[in-house]
C-alpha cells in the first residue's frame, strides 16, 4: 500500500473528528486533521448537512482514495445510537458519493493498534498518535481518534492477513 491518501473519520453529530493521512512506503504522515463542529443550537438535519458538506470539501481539497471509519459502538441510549448512526451515515454518504473505498474498524481494534491495549483511554490515544506521527502537539480527542483510525487502517493493510481482518463496506 504505497502512495495512498486516506480520509479517516470519527463521526458524531456535534464533533466529528477527521484526518487526512498519506502513506509512502513505510512512512505515514498527517496531511491535515481536525474536528467538524456543529453548535448545540443547530437541529439534527442542519448538522447532518454540515457534516456531509465539510467532508465533501475535505475530499475535494485532498483527493483521498480510501476512507476508514470507526465501527459502530454499543450505546445503551437508543436516542444516542440513532444520532450517532445518522452522523455516521452522513459522513459515509459523502465518501461513497466520491467513490472512495470505505473500511471500518472496531473501536477496541483501533485502541489496540495504536496504544497496545483495547481499553486505552482518550489521553493515551492522543499521546500515542502524537508520538507515532511525530506531531508537535497532542491533537484534541476527536481528531486524535480519527488519526488513530487512519493509523489502524495502514497497519491492518500491512498484515499478511489483511483480507481477513478488515471490514470493507464499499
C-alpha positions as a LaTeX table, in Angstrom:
\begin{tabular}{lrrr}
\hline
Residue & $x$ (\AA) & $y$ (\AA) & $z$ (\AA) \\
\hline
Unk1 & 0.00 & 0.00 & 0.00 \\
Unk2 & 2.34 & 2.72 & $-1.24$ \\
Unk3 & 1.38 & 6.25 & $-2.20$ \\
Unk4 & $-2.08$ & 6.07 & $-0.64$ \\
Unk5 & $-4.04$ & 9.04 & 0.66 \\
Unk6 & $-6.69$ & 8.22 & 3.25 \\
Unk7 & $-9.61$ & 10.05 & 4.82 \\
Unk8 & $-10.16$ & 8.78 & 8.37 \\
Unk9 & $-13.36$ & 9.67 & 10.21 \\
Unk10 & $-14.71$ & 9.51 & 13.74 \\
Unk11 & $-18.23$ & 10.83 & 13.09 \\
Unk12 & $-20.53$ & 12.34 & 15.70 \\
Unk13 & $-23.28$ & 14.91 & 15.43 \\
Unk14 & $-21.58$ & 17.78 & 17.30 \\
Unk15 & $-17.86$ & 16.97 & 16.95 \\
Unk16 & $-16.71$ & 14.75 & 14.07 \\
Unk17 & $-13.00$ & 14.01 & 14.03 \\
Unk18 & $-11.29$ & 13.80 & 10.66 \\
Unk19 & $-7.79$ & 13.14 & 9.39 \\
Unk20 & $-6.11$ & 13.04 & 6.02 \\
Unk21 & $-3.13$ & 10.70 & 6.14 \\
Unk22 & $-0.69$ & 9.78 & 3.43 \\
Unk23 & 1.48 & 6.69 & 3.24 \\
Unk24 & 4.59 & 6.48 & 1.07 \\
Unk25 & 6.42 & 3.21 & 1.55 \\
Unk26 & 6.58 & 2.69 & 5.30 \\
Unk27 & 6.22 & 6.39 & 6.15 \\
Unk28 & 2.82 & 7.68 & 7.29 \\
Unk29 & 2.28 & 11.40 & 7.69 \\
Unk30 & $-0.66$ & 13.50 & 8.78 \\
Unk31 & $-1.56$ & 15.90 & 5.98 \\
Unk32 & $-4.49$ & 17.52 & 7.80 \\
Unk33 & $-6.65$ & 16.79 & 10.83 \\
Unk34 & $-9.23$ & 18.46 & 12.99 \\
Unk35 & $-12.83$ & 18.48 & 14.12 \\
Unk36 & $-16.03$ & 19.35 & 12.28 \\
Unk37 & $-18.01$ & 21.26 & 14.90 \\
Unk38 & $-21.75$ & 21.78 & 14.99 \\
Unk39 & $-23.24$ & 24.20 & 17.51 \\
Unk40 & $-25.59$ & 22.60 & 20.04 \\
Unk41 & $-28.33$ & 25.03 & 18.93 \\
Unk42 & $-28.44$ & 23.53 & 15.42 \\
Unk43 & $-31.05$ & 20.93 & 14.58 \\
Unk44 & $-30.01$ & 17.39 & 13.63 \\
Unk45 & $-30.80$ & 17.83 & 9.91 \\
Unk46 & $-28.71$ & 21.02 & 9.73 \\
Unk47 & $-25.81$ & 19.23 & 11.47 \\
Unk48 & $-26.03$ & 16.28 & 9.08 \\
Unk49 & $-25.90$ & 18.58 & 6.05 \\
Unk50 & $-22.89$ & 20.38 & 7.51 \\
Unk51 & $-21.03$ & 17.11 & 8.21 \\
Unk52 & $-21.68$ & 16.00 & 4.64 \\
Unk53 & $-20.66$ & 19.37 & 3.19 \\
Unk54 & $-17.41$ & 19.60 & 5.13 \\
Unk55 & $-16.39$ & 16.03 & 4.34 \\
Unk56 & $-17.07$ & 16.66 & 0.66 \\
Unk57 & $-14.84$ & 19.74 & 0.92 \\
Unk58 & $-12.05$ & 17.68 & 2.52 \\
Unk59 & $-12.36$ & 15.13 & $-0.29$ \\
Unk60 & $-12.29$ & 17.86 & $-2.93$ \\
Unk61 & $-9.20$ & 19.53 & $-1.43$ \\
Unk62 & $-7.16$ & 16.42 & $-0.53$ \\
Unk63 & $-8.30$ & 13.78 & $-3.06$ \\
Unk64 & $-8.15$ & 10.68 & $-0.83$ \\
Unk65 & $-8.61$ & 7.27 & $-2.47$ \\
Unk66 & $-9.86$ & 5.46 & 0.61 \\
Unk67 & $-11.86$ & 6.13 & 3.74 \\
Unk68 & $-11.52$ & 4.50 & 7.15 \\
Unk69 & $-14.18$ & 4.91 & 9.81 \\
Unk70 & $-14.67$ & 3.65 & 13.31 \\
Unk71 & $-17.18$ & 0.81 & 13.51 \\
Unk72 & $-20.40$ & 1.08 & 15.42 \\
Unk73 & $-20.12$ & 1.33 & 19.17 \\
Unk74 & $-22.51$ & $-0.06$ & 21.73 \\
Unk75 & $-24.60$ & 2.56 & 23.50 \\
Unk76 & $-27.43$ & 1.93 & 25.93 \\
Unk77 & $-29.41$ & 5.02 & 24.97 \\
Unk78 & $-31.48$ & 4.48 & 21.81 \\
Unk79 & $-31.58$ & 8.20 & 21.02 \\
Unk80 & $-27.77$ & 8.41 & 21.18 \\
Unk81 & $-27.49$ & 5.37 & 18.90 \\
Unk82 & $-29.81$ & 6.95 & 16.33 \\
Unk83 & $-27.94$ & 10.26 & 16.46 \\
Unk84 & $-24.54$ & 8.58 & 16.03 \\
Unk85 & $-25.89$ & 6.42 & 13.21 \\
Unk86 & $-27.25$ & 9.47 & 11.40 \\
Unk87 & $-23.92$ & 11.33 & 11.69 \\
Unk88 & $-22.06$ & 8.24 & 10.51 \\
Unk89 & $-24.46$ & 7.85 & 7.59 \\
Unk90 & $-23.97$ & 11.46 & 6.53 \\
Unk91 & $-20.18$ & 11.06 & 6.61 \\
Unk92 & $-20.20$ & 7.73 & 4.77 \\
Unk93 & $-22.57$ & 9.08 & 2.12 \\
Unk94 & $-20.10$ & 11.84 & 1.27 \\
Unk95 & $-17.27$ & 9.31 & 0.94 \\
Unk96 & $-19.38$ & 6.88 & $-1.10$ \\
Unk97 & $-20.58$ & 9.60 & $-3.47$ \\
Unk98 & $-16.95$ & 10.31 & $-4.32$ \\
Unk99 & $-16.16$ & 6.66 & $-4.99$ \\
Unk100 & $-13.87$ & 6.08 & $-2.00$ \\
Unk101 & $-13.34$ & 2.52 & $-0.84$ \\
Unk102 & $-14.67$ & 2.51 & 2.74 \\
Unk103 & $-13.29$ & 0.37 & 5.57 \\
Unk104 & $-14.44$ & 0.17 & 9.18 \\
Unk105 & $-12.54$ & $-0.85$ & 12.30 \\
Unk106 & $-13.96$ & $-1.74$ & 15.72 \\
Unk107 & $-13.07$ & 0.77 & 18.47 \\
Unk108 & $-11.17$ & $-1.84$ & 20.51 \\
Unk109 & $-9.06$ & $-2.77$ & 17.47 \\
Unk110 & $-8.17$ & 0.90 & 16.93 \\
Unk111 & $-7.11$ & 1.28 & 20.55 \\
Unk112 & $-5.13$ & $-1.97$ & 20.42 \\
Unk113 & $-3.37$ & $-0.97$ & 17.21 \\
Unk114 & $-2.33$ & 2.46 & 18.46 \\
Unk115 & $-1.90$ & 2.11 & 22.21 \\
Unk116 & $-1.32$ & $-1.62$ & 22.61 \\
Unk117 & $-4.47$ & $-2.27$ & 24.61 \\
Unk118 & $-8.12$ & $-2.35$ & 23.64 \\
Unk119 & $-9.23$ & $-0.41$ & 26.71 \\
Unk120 & $-6.88$ & 2.56 & 26.24 \\
Unk121 & $-8.10$ & 5.94 & 27.47 \\
Unk122 & $-8.52$ & 9.02 & 25.25 \\
Unk123 & $-5.36$ & 10.62 & 26.67 \\
Unk124 & $-3.31$ & 7.53 & 25.80 \\
Unk125 & $-4.62$ & 7.56 & 22.23 \\
Unk126 & $-3.77$ & 11.24 & 21.83 \\
Unk127 & $-0.27$ & 10.76 & 23.20 \\
Unk128 & 0.46 & 7.71 & 21.04 \\
Unk129 & $-0.87$ & 9.39 & 17.88 \\
Unk130 & 1.39 & 12.36 & 18.60 \\
Unk131 & 4.41 & 10.07 & 19.03 \\
Unk132 & 3.69 & 7.78 & 16.08 \\
Unk133 & 3.14 & 10.65 & 13.65 \\
Unk134 & 5.83 & 12.96 & 15.07 \\
Unk135 & 3.36 & 15.76 & 15.75 \\
Unk136 & 4.46 & 18.81 & 17.72 \\
Unk137 & 1.30 & 18.87 & 19.85 \\
Unk138 & $-1.25$ & 16.34 & 21.01 \\
Unk139 & $-4.38$ & 16.64 & 18.86 \\
Unk140 & $-7.72$ & 17.15 & 20.58 \\
Unk141 & $-9.54$ & 13.91 & 21.34 \\
Unk142 & $-11.85$ & 13.65 & 18.31 \\
Unk143 & $-9.06$ & 14.45 & 15.85 \\
Unk144 & $-6.73$ & 12.02 & 17.67 \\
Unk145 & $-9.37$ & 9.30 & 17.30 \\
Unk146 & $-9.57$ & 9.93 & 13.55 \\
Unk147 & $-5.77$ & 9.83 & 13.27 \\
Unk148 & $-5.76$ & 6.55 & 15.24 \\
Unk149 & $-8.35$ & 5.08 & 12.86 \\
Unk150 & $-6.13$ & 6.03 & 9.93 \\
Unk151 & $-3.04$ & 4.51 & 11.54 \\
Unk152 & $-5.01$ & 1.32 & 12.22 \\
Unk153 & $-6.06$ & 1.16 & 8.57 \\
Unk154 & $-2.47$ & 1.34 & 7.35 \\
Unk155 & $-1.33$ & $-1.16$ & 10.00 \\
Unk156 & $-4.07$ & $-3.63$ & 9.08 \\
Unk157 & $-3.29$ & $-3.40$ & 5.38 \\
Unk158 & 0.36 & $-4.24$ & 6.06 \\
Unk159 & $-0.65$ & $-7.51$ & 7.69 \\
Unk160 & $-0.48$ & $-10.75$ & 5.70 \\
Unk161 & $-3.99$ & $-11.47$ & 6.99 \\
Unk162 & $-5.35$ & $-8.12$ & 5.80 \\
Unk163 & $-8.14$ & $-9.66$ & 3.71 \\
Unk164 & $-9.47$ & $-11.42$ & 6.82 \\
Unk165 & $-9.00$ & $-8.55$ & 9.28 \\
Unk166 & $-10.72$ & $-5.60$ & 7.65 \\
Unk167 & $-14.35$ & $-4.98$ & 7.01 \\
Unk168 & $-14.78$ & $-3.21$ & 3.70 \\
Unk169 & $-18.13$ & $-1.50$ & 3.48 \\
Unk170 & $-17.92$ & $-0.31$ & $-0.11$ \\
\hline
\end{tabular}
